[in-house]
């Protein structure tokens, strides 16, 4: 309410200033022309917001309809390297990026923790899945509300790009979701890390709401076992 009143006051002052200037400048546009221009701009902003709100509502419906997904994917890393694999997803919380048996690493979430496994160095790193940019994909209920920010919606070549930012967790980066505009089907996403580097994942022939074996959300721990003191 306060913002609306302030906007009205500023618009009134703008028209007043332009009216005074027009009195000394016969080539300046008439006050009613300036007022109409402001009205047109305000109307365009309202129309854009309504369109964006409707788009977000459709995206919510599309994503929430996906309880599970199996799909091939193509990943392009910030350095330009390309990797392929199979993605398994099950809401809430479960993910697996399987790069194949020959890959020395694995990314998997068991429902709460996102784990990066490096078999070369026998190292395991973990983060709460909800704190990562991928968290929105596996939320129990996906909702664009006040807890997250969508700076703008970008439309091009039949696609819709939706940046999703969690202000409380910007240190982990953010995700840009990419949809087919005609169907609002998820086609790809881009994860932008805290340093601004972008990793793009494109989905290929996804299968929705399929049964996925729970074993895909587990991993073989490469770390050596720790043996405690013997008990007698």
N, C-alpha and C positions, 0 to 999 in steps of 0.2 A: 504494500500500500504506500509506504513512504517513498519507495523508488518510483512509483507511478506518479505521485504528486510532484516529486523532484523533476522527473522528466517533463511534466507539463509546464512547470515553472521555467525550465531551461528553454523549452520550445517557445514559450511566450516571449522570453527575453530575446531570443534569436530573431523572432519576427519584429520585435520593437526596434532592435538595432538596425535591421535591414530596412525598416520603414524610414528611420531617420536618415540613413545613408541614401536612400532612394530620393529623398526630398532634395538633396544636393546633386544627385546624379540622374539626369533625365534618361540615361540609357539603362539604368538598373531595372530589374523586373518588378512589377507591381506587387504589393504585399499579398494580395490574394493568390498570385502565382506562387510565391514562396510558401504560403500556407498549404496550397495544394501539393506542392512538392514534398513538404514534410509529411502530409497525410499519406501520400503514396508510399513514402519510405516506411512509415510506421505500419501501413497495411501489408507491405511486402514482408516486413519482419515478422508480423503476426502469422501470415500465411506460411512462411518458412518454418516457424516453430511448430505450427499445427501439422505440417507435412512431416517434419522430423519426429514429432511425438507419435504419429501414426506408424511411421517406419519402425521406430523402436518397439512399439506394441506388437507389430507383426514379427519382428525378430525374436522377441520374448516367446511368442507362441511357437515359432519354428524351433528354437533351441530347446524349449521345455518339452517338446514332443519327442526329442531324442533321449531315450533312456539308456541306450547303448549304441555303439557304432564300431564297425570294423572297416578299415579302409587302407588302401595303399597310399603312400604319401611320398612327396618329393620335397626335400629340404635344401634350401640354399642358405649357406652360412654367410656371415659378414665378409669373409675373405673371398667369397665367390665359389667356394667348393660346394659340390652337390652330393647329397646322399639320398638313398631311397630305402624304404622299409615298409613295415606294416604298423598301423596304429590301432590299438584297442582302447576303447573308452567305455566306461560304465559309471553312470551317476548314481549316488554322489561320490565324488572323490577319486575314482580309479582311472589310471592311465597307463599305457605302456607304449613307448616308442621302440619298436624292435627293428634294429638295423641289420639283422641277419646273423647267422652263426659265426661268420668271420669277423664281425665288428668287435673291437676290443672294449666297447662301452655299451651301456644300457641306461635308459631313462624310464623309471616306473614309479607309480604311486599306488599305495595299498589302500587308499581311502582317506588317509590323513597326512601322510608324509610323502613328498616327492623326493625320489632318490636317484642320484647319478652314480652309476657304478662304473669304475674304470678298472678293467681286468688287467691291463698292462702293469699298472703300478699297485694293484690290489688295494684300491682306495674306494671308500664309500662316503658320499656327501649327501646330507639330507636337509630339507626345508619343509615347513608346513605348507601343504599344497594351496591352502587358502591365501597364503601370503605372496604367492607367485602370480605372475600375469596369467598363467594357465588356469588359475583357480575358478575363474568365471565360467569356463567351459564345463566344469564338473560340479558346480554348485547344486545343492538339492533342488533349489528353485532359482532360476535365473531371472533377475529382475533389475531393470534400469531405474534405480531410485536415487534418493539423495546421497546414498553412501558412496556412489561412484560418479565420475564426471565423464560426459561425452562432449568434448569441446566443439565438434562439428561433425556433420555427416557429409561425406564426399561421394558424389555420384559421377561415374564415368564409364563409358563403353558397356553399358548394361549391368554394371556392378555397383555395389554400395559398400563403402569403407567406413567402419565405425570405430574410432579410437575409444578405448575404454581405460580410464585412469582411476585408480584408487588413491586418493590424496594421502591416506595414512600409510601407504606402502610404496611410495614412488621410488624408494631406494632399490626396489626390485625391478623397476622398469614398468612397462605397460604393454598392452596387446591391442592390435588393430584387427578387428574381425572383418572379413570380406565375404559378401553375399551376392548371389545372383538376384538382381533387382526384381525380376518377373516372378520368381518363386520364393524368394527369401531363403534359399537353401545355402548353407554354409559351404563356401568353396575353398577358402584359404584363411590364413591369419599370418600376421607379422608380429613378432615379439621384439620390442625395442628395449634394450637393457639400459642400465643407469648411465653408461658411457655413450649412449646414442647409437650403438651398433644394432643392426636389424637382422634377424633370422626369419626367413619366410618359409612357411609350410603350406604346400598345395595338396589338396585331397584328390584322390583319383578313385573313381568308382566306389563311393562309400555304400556300405550296407547298414541300414538302420534297424534298431530294436531287435538285434540278433542275440542269441544266447552265447555268452562268452565264459569259457572255463576259468575258474578262479585262479588257476595256476599262472595265468598270464600276468597277474598282478603281484607275483612273488619273484624273487631272484635268488640266485646262488651267490652267497656272500664269499668274496675272494679273500677276505682278510684271514690271516692265520688264527687258529683257535688259541685262546688263552687258557693255559692249564693252571689251575689254582693249586694250592698246597694239598698234598695227599691227606686224606682223613683215615685214621686208624680205627 
